[in-house]
Amino acid sequence: MENKYANCEDIRVVGIVYETRNYEMFQFYKGNRNINPIKVKKTLRSFNERYYPVPIVTDEEHNILEGQHRYEASKSGGFPVSFLELTGDINPTQVIRQLNTGNNPHSLTDYMKLYVEDGRGDYIQFQNLYEYYDRTLDELGITVKTGGPYRIVFTSMLGLMCGRDNVEKNAFLRHATNPWNRGTQSENKLSVLFENGEMSLTNASKGIATLDYLMKIFSVLPRQREKGRLHRNRFIHLRTREYLCSIHYLLHYRGEHTESENEIFDPQVFLAQVESYPKLCHPLEDKPKEWTNALRHIEDIYNHKRGSRKYTYLASI
């Protein structure tokens, strides 16, 4: 093909787009997101209306870095695959991040998969912990997921494992709205740090303690039978952000608010109350919109039938 810009000094060739029907020469980059069959069908439907040779992007080994849904649609419909091959010293993770910044951006779970494949230790540990607690919740009878692959919302898990004393801890002590995934003028939100590959498990020990305590709470609650399986789905609200924030605050930060005996949380007392009065743990008619509403619910359970002299104030600042 003739280069119509051959005589233009300010335009130069920086790459060549190729075309092929040899679908087997390509493979998916392991760290990329999973294929969405619905998106493939929509893309194929568009190709059938009119096909435009928009190239996918690969490395020199023909790992697909961008355009895997267009590739799948081309393969399914027998259309040629146009591809731009990046050569030289490239960072596949960086390329994928850059090419997916605009349309159809990566989710946080997509970024986790990407950085795990890149071999980043904190992300590997984070994924292992996430999968461990997801399996444990399933074994305890919490069978409902949060709309994604896991039973705990991603930003809650991020806050549990990566909360910073100068941001999230201060937000807890102020009873601020949504103390997790906050930012300041000098500190990015946790989700932004995670996307940029800068996540660090600075608060993992506290988060693990909170999740272990949540597992103990579920273990003393009664199961119900549905479709041949015993489960505890009646209590799934206890693993939402609002209740996780409350439990995390009570275990790790409540003591910094007060030294008064009637304002200190005793984990064993609450476990005994949950086991003795499980109906009190049923979801409230008005779903808590703030974690402090869930905190007041926990306070009510904690003090049930303990008498006015033993009343413990857990929600006060």
Secondary structure, 3 states (H helix, E strand, C coil): CCCCCCCCCCCCCCCCEEEECCHHHCEECCCCCCCCHHHHHHHHHHHHHCCCCCCEEECCCCEEEECHHHHHHHHHHCCCEEEEECCCCCCHHHHHHHHCCCCCCCCHHHHHHHHHHCCCHHHHHHHHHHHHHHHHHHHCCCCCCCCCCCCCCHHHHHHHHHCCHHHHHHHHHCCCCCCCCCCCCCCCCHHHHHHCCCCCCCCHHHHHHHHHHHHHHHHHCCCEEECCEEECHHHHHHHCHHHHHHHHHHHHCHHHCCCCHHHCCCHHHHHHHHHHCHHHHCCCCCCCCCHHHHHHHHHHHHHCCCCHHHCCCCCCC
